[in-house]
């Protein structure tokens, strides 16, 4: 402990004696630390914002639409139209373990009014699990459709935020009545505004959601517009798509390889793209920051070689009075780590300040804002430790291996 205290005091004395040299040595570490933290933090923020933009439609979901056969199969010709019914969702859920959640979806456009305000939104008849799959979150005090609404065929509705603005303006919509056609519905929820860069049929902000059973009973709906399902693991998305076609082909008698019979929009391919794209992106950003720190590390190593040359006599005296090689090695190794540690600490503070300031710059919608996360901290500390080890080892070994007699002569 005393030995470490002596090293620290000698290091501080050297800093005071060589202020300019110490500043220039640490500046490279400071700049390299700031560079790598900010670059990786930008990568993390960009990935999160891209994920938010892409997952406005839902996360790890696939939407399947009925089509027409384009291949003959077991005596059936081509051009045969497909139709989905609610029982298909139960069949798929029971037959395919990779499906986490599934919901039928009815849809039709119907004039909807409140007083003199009239518009024609898409009326979607769905199951309660639909909200979780599609990231539809009601505003505070409201709720989404539940199992009781579905069972009792209640005339309740969750409306998109744009629908609410058009029908109610700034007034509260919860508990109010809207007329879908001539049928009154009570508004039980208003969707929170969300970023949605892709959609099908209509944006969620322009929809009205009602229980599937209510939609079926009011409009006599039998056939679905589409089926939406969510998978446990997006990396198995293609495998689940193939299984879905197998199950539907067996039920409706068509070739399982006929993709036009059942068209499936598998959004998990975007999840895979995001994963691999940002893996490469962050590696590239990390490499740039690592090169900057590597150059700074070379500068630290060069300065430590100079320090060893300047303190040859001191090393000789210490060895003559009983200091071991390991003591000298530890001393110079720790001094290098002090330089790297102090520079990186200053760099961390500056980088944190930059990241904090950038939170107030209006760029989030486009490229996200840099985010200081555990991932960023671990990557930076790991690289700094490697740089410190590489920069300190060779000068320290040189100091430890100096001949005592030659040191004293010098």
DRENGUMI-552639 format. One record per atom (N, C-alpha, C): x, y, z negated. Coordinates in steps of 0.02 Angstrom, whole numbers, padded with zeros to 5 digits, always signed. Each point is the difference from the previous one (the first is absolute). Layout:
DRENGUMI-552639
XYZ;...
***
This chain:
DRENGUMI-552639
+00042-00060+00000;-00042+00060+00000;+00044+00063+00000;+00053-00002-00043;+00047+00057-00002;+00036+00008+00066;+00017-00058+00031;+00034+00001+00065;-00044+00034+00052;-00066-00016+00000;-00046+00031+00048;-00007+00075-00014;-00001+00019-00064;-00004+00071-00017;+00061+00037+00023;+00059-00031-00004;+00062+00031+00024;-00004+00011+00075;-00025-00051+00036;-00006+00005+00073;-00046+00058+00019;-00057+00006-00036;-00048+00053+00015;+00032+00069-00012;+00035+00007-00057;+00031+00065-00015;+00054+00018+00051;+00039-00050+00021;+00052+00013+00052;-00033+00019+00066;-00056-00033+00015;-00036+00015+00063;-00026+00072-00001;-00027+00021-00057;-00026+00068-00005;+00056+00052+00003;+00057-00016-00030;+00057+00045+00004;+00024+00008+00072;+00001-00056+00036;+00021+00002+00070;-00049+00040+00042;-00065-00006-00015;-00050+00039+00036;+00011+00075-00010;+00013+00020-00062;+00012+00071-00014;+00064+00025+00033;+00050-00043+00002;+00065+00020+00029;-00003+00004+00077;-00042-00042+00030;-00004-00003+00073;-00073+00012+00022;-00026+00059-00015;-00071+00014+00013;-00017-00005+00074;+00041+00031+00043;-00015+00000+00071;+00003-00070+00028;+00052-00037-00018;+00006-00068+00025;-00058-00044-00024;-00018+00009-00063;-00056-00039-00028;-00065+00016+00036;-00010+00065+00014;-00061+00021+00035;-00003-00030+00070;+00054+00005+00037;+00001-00026+00068;-00008-00076+00001;+00029-00034-00050;-00006-00073-00003;-00072-00020-00014;-00031+00034-00048;-00069-00018-00018;-00052+00024+00050;+00018+00053+00039;-00048+00026+00047;-00022-00053+00051;+00049-00039+00023;-00016-00053+00048;-00049-00050-00030;+00011-00019-00064;-00046-00047-00034;-00069+00032-00009;+00000+00063-00020;-00064+00036-00009;-00039+00001+00065;+00034+00021+00054;-00033+00006+00065;-00023-00068+00025;+00042-00050-00008;-00019-00068+00022;-00059-00027-00038;-00002+00013-00066;-00056-00023-00042;-00065+00034+00021;+00003+00066+00010;-00059+00038+00022;-00024-00027+00068;+00047-00012+00045;-00018-00023+00067;-00036-00067-00002;+00029-00048-00036;-00030-00067+00000;-00067-00001-00036;-00007+00038-00055;-00063+00000-00036;-00055+00032+00042;+00015+00058+00029;-00051+00036+00039;-00020-00039+00062;+00049-00030+00034;-00015-00038+00061;-00044-00061-00016;+00019-00038-00051;-00040-00059-00016;-00068+00021-00028;-00002+00054-00039;-00064+00024-00026;-00046+00022+00056;+00028+00031+00053;-00040+00018+00058;-00028-00063+00033;+00042-00052+00005;-00022-00063+00030;-00057-00031-00039;+00005+00001-00067;-00054-00028-00043;-00064+00041+00009;+00006+00066-00001;-00059+00043+00008;-00032-00008+00068;+00041-00004+00052;-00025-00009+00068;-00037-00066+00007;+00028-00053-00031;-00033-00066+00003;-00068+00003-00036;-00002+00032-00058;-00062+00003-00038;-00053+00038+00039;+00019+00057+00030;-00049+00039+00037;-00023-00037+00062;+00046-00034+00035;-00019-00039+00058;-00048-00056-00020;+00013-00030-00058;-00044-00053-00025;-00070+00027-00016;-00002+00061-00031;-00064+00031-00015;-00039+00014+00064;+00035+00027+00050;-00033+00017+00064;-00027-00063+00035;+00040-00053-00002;-00019-00061+00035;-00054-00039-00037;+00002+00004-00067;-00046-00040-00039;-00064+00037-00019;-00013+00057+00034;-00065+00032-00010;-00055-00046+00022;+00013-00041+00050;-00049-00047+00025;-00005-00061-00045;+00052-00013-00041;+00001-00058-00043;+00069-00033+00003;+00014-00040-00051;+00066-00031-00005;-00006-00076+00010;+00042-00025+00046;+00002-00073+00015;-00067-00026+00023;-00034+00039+00043;-00066-00021+00024;+00002-00018+00074;-00052-00035+00020;-00011-00016+00071;-00074+00009+00014;-00017+00027+00058;-00070+00010+00020;-00012-00044+00061;-00049-00043-00003;-00015-00044+00056;-00067+00018+00032;+00001+00003+00067;-00059+00020+00038;-00020-00057+00047;-00065-00010+00010;-00023-00051+00048;+00013+00023+00072;+00022-00047+00041;+00013+00016+00070;-00035-00049+00046;+00033-00015+00056;-00027-00048+00048;+00054-00050+00017;-00020-00062+00013;+00049-00052+00017;+00028+00013+00070;+00064-00013+00006;+00033+00007+00065;+00030-00066+00023;-00010-00053-00041;+00026-00066+00017;-00055-00052-00008;-00007-00046+00048;-00050-00054-00009;+00021-00047-00057;-00051-00029-00033;+00015-00043-00057;-00056-00051-00012;+00018-00064+00006;-00046-00055-00014;-00067+00008+00035;+00003+00016+00063;-00060+00006+00041;-00031+00069+00001;+00022+00045-00044;-00025+00069+00001;+00041+00041+00049;-00034+00045+00035;+00035+00041+00049;+00028+00064-00032;+00024+00044+00042;+00027+00064-00024;-00055+00053-00003;+00016+00056-00032;-00047+00055-00004;-00055-00009-00052;+00008-00049-00044;-00050-00013-00052;+00011+00049-00058;-00050+00042-00018;+00010+00049-00054;-00001-00034-00069;+00042+00028-00044;+00002-00024-00069;-00041+00047-00045;-00025-00027-00054;-00036+00040-00050;+00018-00026-00069;+00010+00047-00047;+00017-00019-00069;-00062+00008-00044;-00005-00042-00051;-00052+00006-00051;+00034-00001-00069;-00039+00018-00052;+00029+00006-00067;+00030-00066-00025;-00030-00056+00019;+00025-00065-00023;+00072-00013+00024;+00020+00033+00054;+00068-00009+00025;+00052+00023-00051;-00017+00052-00038;+00048+00025-00049;+00011-00051-00056;-00054-00033-00021;+00006-00052-00052;+00041-00059+00026;-00011-00018+00063;+00037-00055+00030;+00074+00015+00003;+00018+00060+00023;+00070+00019+00006;+00034+00002-00069;-00035+00028-00049;+00027+00005-00068;+00014-00069-00030;-00043-00048+00015;+00008-00067-00028;+00052-00042+00037;+00010+00015+00064;+00044-00041+00041;+00072+00025+00003;+00011+00064-00014;+00067+00030+00009;+00026+00027-00066;+00048-00033-00032;+00026+00021-00065;+00035+00068+00002;+00026+00019+00058;+00038+00063+00005;-00043+00062-00002;-00067-00008+00004;-00045+00058-00002;-00014+00018-00072;+00015+00062-00017;-00009+00025-00069;-00071+00026-00010;-00026+00035+00049;-00068+00029-00005;-00029+00005+00070;-00066-00001+00004;-00033+00003+00066;-00069+00031-00008;-00021+00037+00051;-00066+00032-00002;-00029+00003+00071;-00065-00013+00006;-00033+00013+00064;-00009+00075+00008;-00013+00021+00061;-00013+00072+00011;-00052+00008+00055;-00059+00024-00020;-00051+00021+00047;+00013+00074+00017;-00024+00022+00056;+00009+00070+00017;-00049+00024+00052;-00027+00060-00012;-00042+00033+00051;-00003+00074-00016;-00008+00039+00051;-00004+00073-00010;-00074+00019-00006;-00014+00037-00052;-00070+00019-00015;-00002+00073-00023;-00046+00040+00026;-00006+00069-00023;-00012+00002-00075;+00037+00042-00034;-00003+00007-00073;-00010+00073-00017;-00045+00013-00048;-00016+00071-00013;-00006+00013-00074;+00015+00063-00017;-00015+00029-00065;-00026+00069+00015;-00066+00010-00011;-00030+00064+00019;+00005+00010+00075;+00030+00056+00020;+00007+00016+00071;+00067-00025+00029;+00043-00028-00042;+00065-00024+00023;-00007-00072+00025;+00016-00010+00064;-00007-00066+00031;+00064-00017+00038;+00023-00061-00009;+00055-00027+00040;-00011-00074+00011;+00040-00030+00044;-00010-00070+00017;+00064-00039-00014;+00010-00019-00063;+00061-00036-00018;-00008-00075+00011;+00055-00036-00007;-00002-00072+00003;-00022-00026-00068;-00053-00042-00001;-00025-00030-00062;+00031-00070-00004;+00044-00010-00048;+00036-00063-00007;-00030-00041-00057;-00022-00061+00016;-00025-00046-00051;+00055-00048-00020;+00021+00003-00063;+00059-00037-00021;-00010-00032-00069;+00050-00038-00022;+00001-00030-00067;+00043+00043-00046;-00008-00006-00066;+00038+00043-00048;+00076-00004+00009;+00027-00059+00017;+00072-00008+00006;+00029+00044+00055;-00042+00024+00044;+00021+00041+00057;+00039+00062-00023;-00021+00029-00056;+00032+00061-00025;+00074-00012-00016;+00015-00056-00033;+00069-00015-00017;+00042-00013+00063;-00029-00035+00048;+00036-00016+00061;+00015+00063+00041;-00047+00046+00002;+00006+00058+00044;+00024+00063-00036;+00020-00005-00063;+00023+00058-00039;-00052+00056-00001;-00062-00019-00013;-00054+00049-00007;-00012+00012-00074;+00021+00058-00024;-00003+00015-00072;-00052+00055-00011;-00052-00013-00039;-00050+00052-00014;+00028+00055-00043;-00027+00060+00007;+00019+00056-00042;-00023-00013-00071;+00030+00036-00050;-00020-00010-00070;-00075+00005-00010;-00025-00042-00045;-00071-00005-00018;-00042-00039+00050;+00029-00014+00057;-00035-00041+00049;+00025-00072-00002;-00029-00043+00040;+00021-00070+00003;-00012-00027+00070;+00027-00059+00012;-00012-00034+00063;-00057-00050-00010;-00021-00031+00053;-00052-00051-00002;+00024-00059-00041;-00044-00029-00041;+00019-00057-00041;-00043-00061+00017;+00012-00055-00036;-00034-00063+00014;-00075+00004-00012;-00021+00040-00049;-00072+00007-00014;-00034+00036+00058;+00033+00052+00026;-00028+00035+00059;-00009-00049+00058;+00050-00043+00008;-00002-00048+00055;-00056-00051-00011;-00005-00027-00061;-00049-00052-00016;-00071+00027+00006;-00012+00061-00026;-00067+00028-00001;-00018+00041+00061;+00046+00003+00048;-00011+00038+00062;-00020+00073-00015;+00038+00030-00043;-00017+00068-00021;+00015+00050+00055;-00039+00052+00000;+00009+00054+00049;+00045+00053-00031;+00063-00018-00003;+00051+00046-00027;+00054+00009+00053;+00034+00056-00003;+00049+00015+00052;+00062+00035-00029;+00057-00017+00029;+00063+00036-00013;+00016+00037+00065;+00011+00065-00004;+00008+00040+00060;+00072+00025+00006;+00023+00007+00062;+00066+00028+00013;+00003+00073-00019;+00060+00025-00014;+00007+00069-00023;-00023+00051+00052;+00010-00015+00065;-00023+00046+00052;-00077-00002+00006;-00029-00059-00009;-00073-00005+00000;-00029+00042-00057;+00032-00006-00059;-00023+00039-00057;+00004+00075+00014;+00055+00023+00029;+00009+00071+00014;-00055+00025+00048;-00016-00041+00050;-00050+00022+00049;-00070+00001-00030;-00018-00053-00038;-00068-00005-00025;-00012+00043-00062;+00050+00006-00043;-00011+00033-00064;+00042+00064-00009;+00048+00012+00043;+00043+00058-00009;+00039-00005-00064;-00002+00052-00041;+00036+00001-00064;-00041-00029-00057;-00062-00019+00012;-00043-00027-00052;+00020-00071-00018;-00017-00021-00061;+00014-00068-00022;-00048-00048+00036;+00028-00056+00025;-00041-00048+00037;-00022-00059-00043;+00034-00013-00056;-00015-00059-00040;-00071+00002-00027;-00036-00055+00009;-00068-00005-00024;-00052+00031+00046;+00023+00033+00054;-00047+00031+00047;-00023-00051+00053;-00054+00018+00034;-00030-00044+00050;+00020+00024+00070;+00019-00048+00042;+00010+00013+00071;-00047-00045+00039;-00021+00022+00058;-00045-00040+00041;+00039-00027+00060;+00007-00067+00000;+00033-00034+00056;-00056-00024+00045;-00009+00034+00056;-00061-00010+00038;-00057+00028-00042;-00048-00043-00017;-00054+00021-00044;+00005-00033-00069;+00056-00035-00012;+00008-00038-00062;+00041+00041-00050;-00027+00011-00061;+00037+00037-00050;+00054-00043-00034;+00059+00029-00009;+00055-00033-00035;+00025+00048-00054;+00018-00028-00058;+00030+00041-00052;+00076-00002+00005;+00032+00057-00002;+00073+00004+00004;+00029-00019-00068;+00039-00053-00002;+00032-00022-00062;+00075+00015-00001;+00027+00020+00057;+00071+00015+00003;+00019+00040+00061;+00051+00041-00007;+00029+00038+00055;+00073-00020+00006;+00022-00020+00059;+00068-00023+00009;+00050+00057-00010;+00053-00015-00037;+00054+00049-00007;+00034+00010+00068;+00022+00061+00012;+00035+00014+00062;+00064-00042+00003;+00014-00029+00058;+00061-00040+00008;+00030+00011+00068;+00064-00015+00006;+00034+00004+00064;-00012-00065+00038;-00027+00005+00060;-00015-00059+00040;+00022+00012+00071;+00056-00031+00019;+00028+00013+00066;-00027-00048+00053;-00038-00051-00021;-00029-00047+00049;-00068-00021-00025;-00043-00022+00046;-00068-00019-00020;-00030-00044+00055;-00059-00025-00013;-00039-00037+00050;-00073+00021-00010;-00036+00006+00054;-00071+00022+00000;-00007+00073-00022;+00027+00017-00059;-00007+00068-00025;+00048+00010-00059;+00021+00061-00012;+00040+00015-00059;-00044-00008-00062;+00031-00020-00055;-00037-00012-00062;-00033+00064-00026;+00032+00057+00013;-00028+00063-00023;-00067+00016+00033;-00013-00031+00057;-00061+00012+00038;-00050-00058-00005;+00009-00044-00048;-00044-00058-00007;-00046+00006-00061;-00052-00043+00002;-00041-00012-00059;+00001-00075-00012;+00015-00019-00062;+00005-00071-00018;-00060-00020-00042;-00033-00055+00021;-00057-00026-00037;+00010-00076-00009;-00037-00032-00046;+00007-00073-00007;-00018-00037+00064;+00038-00052+00015;-00013-00039+00062;-00070-00028+00000;-00025-00022-00058;-00067-00029-00004;-00054+00053+00014;+00012+00061-00022;-00047+00055+00013;-00001+00016+00075;+00059+00003+00030;+00006+00013+00072;-00037-00053+00039;+00008-00063-00020;-00032-00056+00035;-00076+00003-00007;-00024+00016-00060;-00073+00000-00011;-00034+00059+00034;+00033+00059+00001;-00032+00059+00030;+00002-00003+00076;+00057-00020+00028;+00009+00002+00072;-00009-00068+00034;-00012-00051-00040;-00007-00067+00029;+00066-00026+00029;+00055+00023-00028;+00066-00020+00026;+00014-00073-00016;+00020-00036+00051;+00021-00070-00008;+00074-00007+00017;+00018+00031+00056;+00069-00007+00024;+00043+00059-00024;+00061-00016-00018;+00046+00050-00027;+00035+00038+00056;+00019+00062-00017;+00044+00036+00046;+00070-00029-00002;+00022-00017-00060;+00068-00027-00008;+00006-00031-00070;+00055-00034-00010;+00018-00028-00065;+00068+00028-00018;+00008+00019-00063;+00064+00026-00023;+00026-00044-00056;+00064-00018+00003;+00029-00040-00054;+00069+00027-00019;+00021-00019-00060;+00065+00022-00027;+00040-00062-00019;+00064+00000+00016;+00043-00058-00014;+00041+00012-00063;+00021-00054-00032;+00043+00005-00059;+00069+00026+00018;+00028-00028+00054;+00069+00016+00020;+00001+00024+00072;+00016+00065+00012;-00001+00026+00068;+00049-00035+00047;+00052-00033-00029;+00048-00036+00042;-00031-00062+00031;-00057-00023-00027;-00035-00058+00027;-00060+00020+00042;-00002+00064+00019;-00058+00026+00038;-00012-00039+00064;+00052-00013+00039;-00009-00035+00064;-00025-00071-00011;+00026-00032-00053;-00022-00068-00015;-00074-00001-00018;-00023+00048-00039;-00071+00004-00019;-00043+00014+00061;+00023+00044+00044;-00038+00014+00062;-00011-00065+00040;+00052-00041+00006;-00006-00063+00037;-00050-00046-00035;+00001-00002-00067;-00047-00042-00037;-00072+00025+00008;-00008+00066+00001;-00067+00029+00010;-00028-00022+00068;+00041+00004+00051;-00023-00020+00067;-00016-00075+00003;+00039-00040-00037;-00014-00072-00002;-00068-00014-00030;-00014+00033-00057;-00064-00011-00035;-00058+00024+00043;+00006+00061+00028;-00055+00027+00041;-00009-00040+00065;+00056-00024+00028;-00005-00040+00062;-00037-00065-00013;+00012-00031-00056;-00034-00062-00017;-00075+00012-00011;-00017+00057-00030;-00070+00016-00014;-00038+00019+00063;+00031+00039+00044;-00035+00027+00058;+00021-00032+00067;+00041-00052-00004;+00017-00040+00059;+00035+00042+00054;+00059+00025-00015;+00040+00033+00051;+00073-00019-00010;+00040+00015+00049;+00072-00017-00002;+00033+00043-00054;+00035-00031-00049;+00033+00039-00053;+00053+00049+00026;+00026-00013+00060;+00050+00045+00029;-00031+00058+00039;-00068+00001+00003;-00035+00052+00037;-00007+00062-00044;+00048+00045+00005;+00000+00059-00043;-00057+00049+00015;-00028-00004+00060;-00054+00046+00018;-00067-00022-00029;-00005-00063-00021;-00062-00022-00031;-00010+00032-00068;+00054+00004-00038;-00001+00035-00064;+00061+00046+00000;-00012+00065+00006;+00054+00048+00001;+00015+00022-00071;+00064-00005-00020;+00019+00015-00069;+00053+00055-00001;-00015+00053-00035;+00047+00055-00011;+00035-00014-00067;+00061-00025+00004;+00037-00019-00060;+00047+00057-00020;-00019+00037-00051;+00041+00058-00021;+00062-00021-00039;+00006-00065-00019;+00059-00022-00037;+00063+00006+00042;-00008+00002+00066;+00059+00009+00042;+00033+00067-00014;-00041+00051-00018;+00027+00065-00019;+00038-00004-00065;-00025-00041-00047;+00034-00008-00064;+00069-00031+00011;+00005-00049+00043;+00064-00031+00015;+00047+00050+00033;-00028+00039+00046;+00040+00052+00034;+00027+00050-00051;-00045+00023-00045;+00021+00049-00051;+00055-00029-00043;-00006-00063-00021;+00049-00031-00043;+00069-00001+00033;+00004-00026+00061;+00064-00007+00033;+00028+00067+00025;-00045+00044+00022;+00023+00066+00023;+00033+00039-00057;-00032+00002-00058;+00027+00039-00055;+00057-00036-00036;+00003-00066+00007;+00059-00035-00024;+00062+00024+00038;-00006+00001+00067;+00055+00025+00041;+00012+00074-00010;-00054+00039-00008;+00005+00073-00009;+00038+00016-00064;-00017-00033-00055;+00032+00013-00064;+00072-00025-00001;+00013-00055+00035;+00069-00024+00005;+00042+00052+00037;-00028+00027+00055;+00035+00051+00038;+00013+00063-00042;-00051+00022-00036;+00008+00059-00044;+00051-00014-00054;-00005-00059-00030;+00048-00019-00052;+00071-00003+00027;+00007-00024+00062;+00067-00005+00031;+00031+00069+00009;-00042+00048+00022;+00026+00069+00009;+00024+00027-00067;-00041-00007-00052;+00019+00024-00066;+00061-00038-00026;+00004-00065+00014;+00057-00040-00023;+00065+00022+00033;-00003+00017+00064;+00060+00024+00035;+00024+00066-00032;-00049+00043-00016;+00018+00064-00032;+00034-00013-00067;-00030-00046-00039;+00030-00016-00065;+00067-00036+00009;+00006-00040+00053;+00063-00035+00013;+00057+00048+00013;-00015+00052+00039;+00050+00052+00013;+00019+00035-00065;-00051+00014-00042;+00015+00031-00065;+00041-00047-00043;-00014-00065+00003;+00038-00048-00039;+00073-00002+00021;+00013+00006+00065;+00069+00002+00025;+00036+00061-00028;-00037+00056-00003;+00029+00061-00028;+00017-00009-00074;-00044-00033-00037;+00013-00013-00071;+00062-00045-00008;+00005-00052+00042;+00057-00046-00004;+00065+00037+00015;-00001+00043+00050;+00061+00038+00017;+00021+00045-00058;-00049+00033-00031;+00016+00044-00057;+00028-00041-00058;-00028-00059-00012;+00025-00042-00055;+00071-00024+00014;+00016-00013+00063;+00070-00018+00017;+00047+00058-00017;-00023+00061+00015;+00040+00060-00016;+00008+00007-00076;-00056-00013-00036;+00002+00004-00073;+00050-00050-00029;+00001-00061+00029;+00047-00051-00023;+00072+00025+00009;+00014+00029+00058;+00067+00026+00014;+00019+00056-00049;-00047+00043-00016;+00013+00055-00045;+00013-00023-00072;-00028-00058-00019;+00003-00023-00069;+00044-00062-00009;+00049-00007+00046;+00045-00058-00005;+00038-00001-00066;+00025+00058-00020;+00039+00003-00063;-00045-00018-00060;-00061+00027+00002;-00048-00016-00054;-00013-00075-00004;-00008-00031+00058;-00012-00073+00002;+00060-00037-00029;+00061+00023+00019;+00060-00032-00026;+00005+00004-00075;-00015+00060-00028;+00003+00009-00073;-00051-00046-00034;-00061-00003+00027;-00051-00043-00031;+00020-00073+00001;+00029-00021+00057;+00022-00070+00005;+00058-00013-00049;+00045+00050-00008;+00059-00009-00043;-00020-00007-00073;-00055+00033-00020;-00021-00003-00071;-00050-00056-00013;-00010-00044+00051;-00041-00059-00013;-00065-00007+00039;-00016+00048+00042;-00062-00006+00040;+00007-00057+00050;-00053-00039+00008;+00000-00056+00046;-00020+00024+00070;+00014-00044+00049;-00022+00016+00069;-00076+00010+00002;-00036-00043-00038;-00073+00004+00001;-00024+00067-00028;+00037+00029-00049;-00018+00065-00027;+00005+00055+00053;+00055-00002+00038;+00010+00049+00054;-00052-00009+00054;-00013-00063+00018;-00050-00015+00052;-00068+00026-00021;-00019-00013-00062;-00065+00022-00026;-00005+00076-00001;+00056+00033-00020;-00001+00073-00004;-00015+00032+00067;+00037-00018+00051;-00009+00032+00066;-00065-00023+00034;-00019-00062-00014;-00063-00025+00028;-00059+00040-00029;+00002+00011-00065;-00054+00037-00033;+00000+00073+00022;+00058+00029+00010;+00002+00070+00022;-00033+00007+00069;+00011-00049+00043;-00033+00000+00065;-00076-00004-00008;-00022-00045-00045;-00071-00007-00011;-00030+00062-00032;+00039+00036-00041;-00025+00062-00029;-00012+00052+00055;+00046+00004+00048;-00008+00047+00056;-00062-00018+00041;-00006-00065+00017;-00058-00022+00040;-00064+00009-00041;+00002-00018-00064;-00060+00005-00043;-00023+00072-00008;+00047+00046-00014;-00018+00070-00009;-00026+00030+00065;+00034-00015+00055;-00023+00025+00065;-00069-00027+00019;-00011-00064-00012;-00064-00030+00017;-00056+00026-00045;+00015+00014-00064;-00050+00028-00045;-00023+00069+00024;+00049+00041+00020;-00017+00066+00028;-00040-00009+00064;+00021-00048+00042;-00036-00014+00063;-00071-00022-00012;-00011-00042-00051;-00067-00023-00017;-00045+00059-00019;+00027+00047-00040;-00039+00057-00021;-00018+00045+00059;+00049+00012+00044;-00013+00042+00059;-00051-00033+00045;+00008-00066+00012;-00046-00037+00044;-00071+00001-00029;-00004-00010-00065;-00066+00001-00033;-00033+00068+00009;+00040+00053-00006;-00026+00067+00011;-00025+00011+00071;+00039-00024+00049;-00020+00006+00070;-00065-00038+00013;-00004-00061-00026;-00060-00041+00009;-00061+00034-00032;+00010+00029-00059;-00055+00034-00034;-00024+00060+00041;+00046+00040+00026;-00018+00058+00040;-00038-00021+00063;+00023-00055+00032;-00031-00022+00062;-00072-00025-00009;-00019-00014-00063;-00069-00021-00012;-00049+00057+00017;+00025+00062-00001;-00043+00058+00013;+00003+00024+00072;+00039-00034+00041;+00004+00017+00071;-00055-00039+00037;-00041+00033+00041;-00057-00033+00032;+00020-00046+00058;+00034-00056-00017;+00021-00047+00052;-00028-00070-00013;-00036-00008-00056;-00022-00067-00020;-00042-00034+00053;-00046+00037+00030;-00046-00030+00049;+00036-00029+00060;+00059+00027+00015;+00036-00020+00060;+00054-00052-00014;+00045+00014-00046;+00055-00046-00013;+00005-00020-00073;-00051+00019-00040;+00003-00016-00071;+00049+00046-00035;+00006-00008-00065;+00049+00038-00039;+00048-00049-00034;+00063+00020-00006;+00049-00046-00031;-00022-00020-00070;+00013-00062-00017;-00022-00027-00064;+00058-00032-00036;+00014+00026-00061;+00053-00029-00040;-00028-00060-00037;+00019-00060+00022;-00028-00061-00028;+00055-00044-00029;-00020-00054-00032;+00048-00048-00027;+00042-00029+00056;-00031-00011+00057;+00036-00026+00058;+00057+00046+00020;-00014+00065+00001;+00051+00050+00018;+00056+00001-00052;-00018+00000-00064;+00049+00004-00054;+00046-00061+00000;-00029-00060+00007;+00039-00062-00001;+00049-00001+00059;-00024+00018+00059;+00043+00000+00060;+00058+00049-00009;-00014+00059-00027;+00052+00051-00008;+00052-00021-00052;-00024-00024-00057;+00046-00022-00054;+00043-00058+00023;-00029-00046+00038;+00038-00057+00025;+00057+00023+00046;-00016+00045+00046;+00051+00025+00046;+00053+00040-00038;-00020+00040-00049;+00048+00039-00039;+00047-00046-00039;-00026-00054-00027;+00043-00047-00037;+00052-00032+00046;-00023-00018+00061;+00047-00029+00048;+00054+00050+00020;-00021+00063+00012;+00048+00053+00018;+00049+00011-00057;-00026+00004-00062;+00043+00011-00058;+00050-00056-00009;-00023-00062+00010;+00044-00058-00007;+00055+00002+00053;-00020+00014+00062;+00049+00000+00055;+00050+00059-00008;-00026+00058-00020;+00044+00060-00006;+00047-00004-00059;-00020-00036-00053;+00041+00000-00060;+00048-00058-00006;-00015-00055+00034;+00039-00061-00011;+00073+00007+00022;+00010+00024+00062;+00069+00001+00027;+00045+00051-00036;-00024+00062-00012;+00043+00046-00039;+00015-00027-00070;-00050-00031-00032;+00011-00026-00067;+00050-00057+00000;-00004-00044+00050;+00047-00055+00005;+00071+00025+00012;+00005+00052+00042;+00066+00029+00013;+00030+00027-00064;-00042+00035-00040;+00025+00029-00062;+00021-00055-00049;-00039-00054-00002;+00014-00054-00047;+00063-00039+00019;+00016-00002+00064;+00056-00040+00024;+00066+00039+00005;+00000+00063-00019;+00062+00040+00003;+00052-00028-00049;+00063+00002+00021;+00055-00024-00043;+00014+00053-00054;+00005-00023-00062;+00009+00045-00057;+00064+00041+00006;+00056-00032+00017;+00064+00033+00005;-00002+00055+00054;-00028-00018+00058;-00005+00049+00055;-00043+00059-00020;-00053-00015-00039;-00043+00055-00022;+00038+00048-00046;+00039-00027-00045;+00037+00042-00047;+00054+00040+00035;+00032-00030+00050;+00051+00036+00039;-00031+00060+00035;-00060-00011+00027;-00034+00054+00036;-00016+00057-00048;
***
